[in-house]
Amino acid sequence: MEFISAMSNWCGGLGFGHGAGYGMSGWMPFHFGGILQLVVIGLIVYFTVRMFRRPDGGPSAPSAQDVLKKRYAAGEIDEETFRRMKDDLK
C-alpha cells in the first residue's frame, strides 16, 4: 500500500493518484501517471496478442511435381524420364 501512495504523490495526473496536488505533480508538463498506465496496459495487450497468434507457415515448399517440371524444363531429364517419374508420383 505504501508503493501506491508513493506513486500517487509522485505521479500526478489521471493515473495513480488522480492529481494529489503535492509532490512532483506541480511541475510535470503532462500527466505522467496516466501515460505510464497506458504504456503498461498497451504492453500487456501487445504481448498477449503476440502469445496467442498462430505462427504463419512461411514460404511453402514447392511440390514434387513442380520440382519435376523445373528439372524437365531445365533439360536435366529427358521426356521419357519425366513421364515415368510423373506416373510414379501419381
C-alpha positions, 0 to 999 in steps of 0.5 A: 500500500505504501508503493501506491501512495508513493506513486500517487504523490509522485505521479500526478495526473489521471493515473495513480493518484488522480492529481494529489496536488503535492509532490512532483505533480506541480511541475510535470508538463503532462500527466505522467501517471496516466501515460505510464498506465497506458504504456503498461496496459498497451504492453500487456495487450501487445504481448498477449496478442503476440502469445496467442497468434498462430505462427504463419507457415512461411514460404511453402515448399514447392511440390514434387511435381513442380520440382519435376517440371523445373528439372524437365524444363531445365533439360536435366531429364529427358521426356521419357524420364519425366513421364515415368517419374510423373506416373510414379508420383501419381 
